[in-house]
């Protein structure tokens, strides 16, 4: 997708939108419908990977018309802020067992896929009835993900993006759309 000039003034930010609030709303509703159809007649445990998932997950679960349980995991990745090393540490584990439950793992963005590889491997050891991935954004270029992203919002090119839960150094999570942040030298906060 390419940036849209008409969305530049959204949320009073200087950052032009890559994906507008209305595009996100439409797509999240569609994914919710896909998930509802896919798991029809079943209960779902929706697991969010903190912190980036929190806005996407809040909207997504309200678009899923099934009985759902909610849980969260927070992991930290070693390496610098903009690059995943793929080595993760669990900062906050799930509160509940997922054994024999249908699990949907919600991630904000898949970049290299290394984070999800580790989390999926870990969750598989806990014997869920099924395990699927929903991601708002998927960067296609560097993909090393060994699992399919069955429910995906948007495929994007290799830009560093913020907003709708995604951060740059802790900022911009409250932007209500997704924007590209260019080279660090060009960044100014708000
Ligand atoms: P991966 O392990 O390379 O797939 O990285 C996944 C994690 O890195 C995401 O959950 C984000 O926390 C972070 N990340 C990767 N790309 C971006 C980005 O463009 N903006 C903000 N965070 C990102």
Boltz pocket constraint, residues with backbone or C-beta under 6 A from the ligand:
constraints:
  - pocket:
      binder: B
      contacts: [[A, 52], [A, 81], [A, 82], [A, 83], [A, 84], [A, 86], [A, 107], [A, 108], [A, 109], [A, 110], [A, 111], [A, 112], [A, 113], [A, 114], [A, 115], [A, 116], [A, 159], [A, 160], [A, 161], [A, 162], [A, 166], [A, 167], [A, 168]]
      max_distance: 6.0
